Amino acid sequence: MKVTVVGSGAWGTTLSGVAVDAGSEVTLVARNPAVLTSLRDERRHPVSVAGYRLPDAVAVVSSVAEGLAEAPDMVLVVVPSSAVDAAAGEIEAAGYRGLVVTATKGIDPGSLKTPAARVASVRGTGSPVAALSGPNLAGEVATGLPAAAVIASESEETAGFARTALMSSRFRIYTSRDVIGVEIAGAFKNVIAIGAGISDGLDAGQNAKAAYVTRGIAEMARLGLACGADVMTFAGLAGIGDLMATCNSERSRNHTVGRGIAKGRSLESVLANMREVAEGVQTTRAVLDLAQVKGVELPIAAQIARILFEGVSPQTAIADLMARDATSEMALLEGF
């Protein structure tokens, strides 16, 4: 299969190698001149995935139009959430009608749509779209450590088609028909990961962190159910799986944000020293806005927002969460 990867950050670069391992013919679109030159000439990313050598089989080009020139079977969109609409527009302008798979995790703060929904809006009906998510820290996947992911599409056939282009002995892929659930989980886990980083930065203990992450899953599921998702999706790779990886790894950008804030640094200072986007920051606002539209309560996300944007101390936010009224653990299912 021919695969074009749009986006040359850590995950896009790594996924290019994953597709090669699966036997696909791969073209990587890298629009940053420095990244383009380094990947094309030295087969190394100048900023991300240190030590990873891009396979020689990956062709590196500078534009989406060039990447689509040979009519790939599938396009992977692996750009920051803020760039999804622009990438989809370029794909549409090139006249490409094949499968687009989004590997971006976020919710647009304006439209409150997930990446796959945004791509579908730009492309219109009749153009297949799927979403890839899961516990996939790029640095680990790049070194060849085993990993798994889920590809979601309303069509099982489409999801299976996408799986063929990416699955190998080191990267196992499952399929799902719950696109909205997979994407809500993938986006929301970044918000929860910020809090996990705060917990670790404060040395709050494993009991506290386990309780926090578990209740984070409850909030993810509550919002997902309100959006029409299958609750079991949040017990899968895109839910619990991705949370485990992101909330426990110092390689996670969102976990890094939380740790920095716990150590007394400002959000602006933490972000200024990061080389890639921590999607959880803007996603925090987006999930709260979406929750308001859907009429659901997200107490953890609300406290993360207070810490990030209102200057509330982590200690105060933790105390407020602990002081909430007692309730049933399964209250998240009420009304669904």
C-alpha positions in Angstrom: 0.0 0.0 0.0 1.0 3.6 -0.6 0.8 5.8 2.5 1.4 9.6 2.7 2.0 11.0 6.2 1.2 14.7 6.6 3.1 16.0 9.6 6.7 15.5 10.6 6.7 15.9 14.4 7.7 13.1 16.7 4.6 10.9 16.0 4.4 11.6 12.3 8.0 10.8 11.8 7.7 7.6 13.8 4.5 6.5 12.1 6.3 6.8 8.8 8.7 4.1 10.0 5.8 2.0 11.4 4.2 2.0 7.9 7.5 0.9 6.3 7.7 -1.9 8.8 4.2 -3.0 7.8 5.4 -3.2 4.1 3.9 0.1 2.9 5.4 2.5 0.5 5.7 5.8 2.4 6.0 9.5 1.7 6.4 11.9 4.6 5.4 15.6 4.2 7.7 17.9 6.2 7.0 21.6 5.6 9.5 23.0 8.1 12.6 23.6 6.0 15.0 22.6 8.8 13.1 19.4 9.5 12.8 18.6 5.8 16.5 19.0 5.2 17.5 16.9 8.2 15.0 14.1 7.5 15.8 14.0 3.8 19.6 14.3 4.0 20.5 12.9 7.4 17.5 10.7 8.1 17.3 12.3 11.5 14.8 14.6 13.1 16.5 17.8 14.3 14.2 18.2 17.4 12.3 15.1 18.2 12.7 11.3 18.6 16.4 11.6 19.4 18.5 8.7 18.1 15.8 7.5 15.6 16.9 7.0 12.0 14.1 7.4 9.4 14.2 4.4 7.1 15.7 5.1 3.7 12.6 3.8 2.1 10.6 6.9 3.3 10.5 9.7 0.7 10.5 13.1 2.3 8.7 16.0 0.4 7.8 19.5 1.2 4.1 19.8 0.3 0.9 18.0 0.6 0.3 18.3 -3.2 3.7 16.6 -3.8 2.9 13.9 -1.2 -0.4 13.1 -3.0 1.0 13.2 -6.5 1.2 9.4 -6.8 -2.3 8.7 -5.5 -1.6 7.0 -2.2 -4.1 4.4 -0.8 -4.2 6.2 2.6 -3.2 9.6 4.1 -2.3 9.9 7.7 -2.8 13.4 9.2 -0.4 13.8 12.1 -0.4 17.5 12.7 -1.2 19.6 15.8 -4.9 20.0 16.5 -4.8 23.7 15.4 -3.6 22.6 11.9 -6.1 19.9 11.2 -8.5 22.1 9.1 -5.7 23.5 7.0 -4.3 20.0 6.3 -7.7 18.7 5.4 -8.2 21.7 3.1 -4.9 21.0 1.3 -5.8 17.3 0.9 -9.2 18.4 -0.5 -7.7 21.0 -2.8 -5.4 18.3 -4.3 -8.5 16.3 -5.3 -7.6 13.3 -3.2 -10.7 11.1 -2.5 -9.1 8.2 -0.7 -8.9 7.3 3.0 -7.7 9.9 5.5 -6.8 8.6 9.0 -6.3 11.2 11.7 -3.7 10.5 14.4 -4.1 13.9 16.1 -5.5 14.0 19.6 -7.5 17.1 20.5 -10.8 19.0 20.3 -11.1 22.2 18.3 -12.0 25.0 20.8 -14.1 26.8 18.2 -16.2 24.1 16.6 -15.8 21.6 19.5 -15.2 18.9 16.9 -12.8 16.1 17.0 -10.1 15.8 14.3 -11.9 13.1 12.3 -15.1 15.1 12.4 -13.2 18.2 11.2 -11.7 16.3 8.3 -15.1 14.9 7.4 -16.6 18.4 7.5 -13.9 19.7 5.1 -14.1 16.8 2.7 -17.8 16.2 2.6 -19.8 13.0 2.5 -18.5 10.0 0.6 -14.8 10.5 1.5 -13.7 7.8 4.1 -12.2 9.0 7.4 -10.9 7.0 10.3 -9.0 7.8 13.6 -5.9 6.2 15.1 -5.3 6.4 18.8 -3.8 4.4 21.7 -0.9 4.3 24.2 1.8 5.2 21.7 4.7 7.2 23.1 6.6 8.1 20.0 10.0 7.6 21.5 9.2 4.0 22.5 7.6 3.1 19.2 10.6 4.6 17.4 13.0 2.3 19.2 11.0 -0.8 18.2 9.5 -1.6 21.5 6.1 -3.4 21.1 3.0 -1.3 21.1 -0.7 -1.5 20.2 -3.3 1.0 18.9 -6.9 1.2 17.7 -8.2 2.4 14.4 -11.8 3.6 14.5 -14.2 4.0 11.5 -17.9 3.7 11.1 -17.0 1.1 8.5 -15.3 -2.1 9.8 -14.0 -2.6 6.2 -12.4 0.9 6.2 -10.8 0.3 9.6 -9.4 -3.0 8.5 -8.0 -1.5 5.3 -6.2 1.1 7.4 -4.9 -1.6 9.7 -3.2 -3.4 6.8 -1.1 -0.3 6.1 0.3 0.0 9.6 0.2 -3.3 11.5 3.4 -5.3 12.0 5.0 -7.7 14.5 5.9 -4.7 16.6 2.8 -2.5 16.2 -0.5 -4.4 16.8 -3.7 -2.7 15.7 -7.3 -3.4 16.8 -10.4 -2.0 15.1 -13.4 -0.1 16.4 -16.6 1.5 15.0 -16.7 4.0 17.9 -15.0 7.0 16.3 -16.3 9.6 18.7 -15.4 7.5 21.7 -11.9 6.8 20.5 -11.3 10.5 19.8 -12.9 11.9 23.0 -10.7 9.5 25.0 -7.6 10.4 23.0 -8.2 14.1 23.5 -9.4 14.1 27.2 -6.5 11.8 28.4 -4.1 14.8 27.8 -6.1 16.9 30.3 -6.0 14.1 32.8 -2.2 13.7 32.2 -1.6 17.3 33.2 -3.1 16.5 36.6 -1.1 13.2 36.8 2.0 15.3 36.3 1.0 17.7 39.1 0.4 14.7 41.4 3.9 13.3 40.6 5.4 16.8 41.0 3.9 17.1 44.4 4.8 13.6 45.5 1.2 13.1 46.4 1.6 9.3 46.5 0.4 6.3 44.5 -2.9 6.0 46.2 -3.8 9.6 45.3 -2.6 9.1 41.7 -4.5 5.9 41.2 -7.7 7.4 42.5 -7.2 10.5 40.4 -6.6 8.6 37.2 -9.6 6.3 37.8 -11.9 9.2 38.4 -10.4 10.8 35.2 -11.6 7.7 33.3 -15.0 8.3 34.8 -15.1 11.9 33.5 -13.9 10.8 30.0 -16.6 8.2 29.9 -19.3 10.7 31.1 -18.4 13.2 28.3 -18.1 10.4 25.8 -21.5 8.9 26.7 -23.1 12.4 26.3 -21.6 12.6 22.8 -22.9 9.1 21.8 -19.9 7.0 22.5 -19.8 3.4 23.6 -18.8 3.3 27.3 -16.6 0.2 26.7 -14.3 2.2 24.5 -13.0 4.0 27.6 -11.9 0.6 29.0 -9.8 0.0 25.8 -6.6 1.1 24.3 -7.8 4.7 23.6 -9.1 5.1 27.1 -7.4 3.2 30.0 -4.5 2.2 27.8 -3.6 5.7 26.7 -4.1 7.1 30.2 -1.7 4.6 31.7 1.0 5.5 29.3 0.5 9.2 29.3 -0.1 9.6 33.1 3.0 7.5 34.0 5.6 8.6 31.5 8.0 11.5 31.9 8.2 11.5 28.1 4.6 12.8 27.9 4.4 16.5 27.1 1.2 17.0 29.1 2.7 15.1 32.1 5.7 17.5 31.8 3.4 20.5 31.9 1.8 19.2 35.2 5.2 18.5 36.8 6.4 22.0 35.9 3.4 23.7 37.4 3.7 21.5 40.6 7.2 22.9 41.0 5.9 26.4 41.0 6.6 27.4 37.4 4.0 29.4 35.4 2.2 27.8 32.5 3.8 30.3 30.1 7.3 29.4 31.4 6.7 25.6 31.0 5.3 26.0 27.5 8.1 28.2 26.4 10.6 25.5 27.0 8.7 22.8 25.1 9.6 21.8 21.6 6.3 20.4 20.6 2.6 21.2 21.5 1.1 19.9 24.7 -2.4 19.5 23.4 -3.9 19.1 26.9 -3.7 22.8 27.6 -6.2 24.0 25.0 -8.1 20.7 25.2 -8.9 21.6 28.8 -11.0 24.6 27.7 -12.5 22.6 24.8 -13.8 19.7 26.9 -15.3 22.0 29.5 -17.1 23.9 26.7 -18.3 20.7 25.2 -19.4 19.4 28.6 -21.5 22.6 29.0 -23.2 22.1 25.7 -23.9 18.4 26.6 -25.0 19.2 30.1 -22.5 17.1 32.0 -20.2 17.9 34.9 -16.4 17.5 34.8 -15.0 18.4 38.2 -11.5 17.2 37.5 -11.2 19.1 34.2 -12.7 22.2 35.9 -10.0 22.1 38.6 -7.2 21.6 36.0 -8.6 24.7 34.2 -8.5 26.7 37.4 -4.8 25.7 37.9 -3.8 26.4 34.3 -5.8 29.6 33.6 -6.8 31.2 37.0 -3.6 30.8 39.0 -5.3 28.5 41.6 -2.7 26.4 43.5 -2.7 22.7 42.9 -3.1 22.2 46.7 -6.3 24.3 46.7 -7.6 22.4 43.7 -6.9 19.0 45.3 -8.6 20.2 48.6 -11.7 21.2 46.6 -11.9 17.9 44.8 -11.6 16.0 48.1 -14.3 18.1 49.7 -17.0 17.3 47.0 -20.2 15.7 48.2 -20.1 12.0 48.5 -21.8 10.0 45.6 -22.1 6.6 44.0 -19.0 5.5 42.1 -21.1 4.5 39.1 -23.0 7.8 39.0 -21.4 8.5 35.7 -23.9 6.1 34.0 -27.0 7.8 35.4 -29.1 9.3 32.7 -27.4 7.4 29.8 
